[in-house]
Amino acid sequence: MPRKPKTPPAELPVIPAERLEQFGNGPMTAEAINAATLAGPEEGLD
């Protein structure tokens, strides 16, 4: 029986380096994740 052709993986959005630097290199706490989620893309993260 013939197989379905595989669909290519979805392209991931490009994340600017400035945004990545705001998160730091270590693991994030639940509070930090919540703050980043509430800040959204329009507001800067402190």
C-alpha positions as CSV (number, residue, x, y, z in Angstrom):
1,M,0.0,0.0,0.0
2,P,1.4,3.4,-0.9
3,R,2.4,5.8,1.9
4,K,1.4,9.5,2.1
5,P,4.2,11.9,1.3
6,K,5.8,13.5,4.4
7,T,4.9,17.1,4.9
8,P,7.9,19.4,5.5
9,P,8.3,20.7,9.1
10,A,6.9,24.1,9.9
11,E,9.3,27.0,9.8
12,L,10.1,28.4,13.3
13,P,9.8,32.1,13.9
14,V,13.1,34.1,14.1
15,I,13.8,35.3,17.7
16,P,16.0,38.4,17.8
17,A,19.3,38.1,19.8
18,E,18.3,41.0,22.0
19,R,15.2,39.1,23.2
20,L,17.2,36.0,23.9
21,E,19.7,37.9,26.0
22,Q,16.9,39.2,28.2
23,F,16.3,35.7,29.4
24,G,19.8,34.9,30.4
25,N,21.6,31.6,30.2
26,G,20.3,29.7,33.2
27,P,16.9,28.0,33.9
28,M,13.9,30.2,34.4
29,T,11.8,30.2,37.5
30,A,8.0,29.9,37.2
31,E,7.8,33.6,38.2
32,A,10.1,34.7,35.5
33,I,8.2,32.7,32.9
34,N,4.9,34.2,34.1
35,A,6.4,37.7,33.9
36,A,7.7,37.2,30.4
37,T,4.4,35.8,29.2
38,L,2.5,38.7,30.7
39,A,4.9,41.3,29.2
40,G,4.2,40.1,25.6
41,P,6.1,41.1,22.5
42,E,5.3,44.8,22.7
43,E,6.7,45.5,26.2
44,G,10.3,45.1,27.2
45,L,11.4,42.7,29.8
46,D,13.4,43.9,32.7
